[in-house]
Amino acid sequence: MDKLEAVQRVLRFSESVRNLCEKDKKVFFDDFDDKTVMSYDKGGHGELADLIIEKGVEEGFIDEDDLD
């Protein structure tokens, strides 16, 4: 699965990660797309996407072996 798909899956199923994004970071599901998840520049969400994936693996919503 690609990075965007992984982020979307975790956000869909993990309430704690969704709360982190929405309440703490003010970033919502629709703010992620193919470009923003890969961008580490201002306006991008690359670092947050990496954190979401890391937490998704920890919580068991995605398997690290399934990532591209």
Summary of the structure (lengths in Angstrom):
residues: 68
radius of gyration: 10.8
end to end distance: 5.5
largest distance: 29.8
contacts: 187
relative contact order: 0.25
helix: 62%
strand: 0%
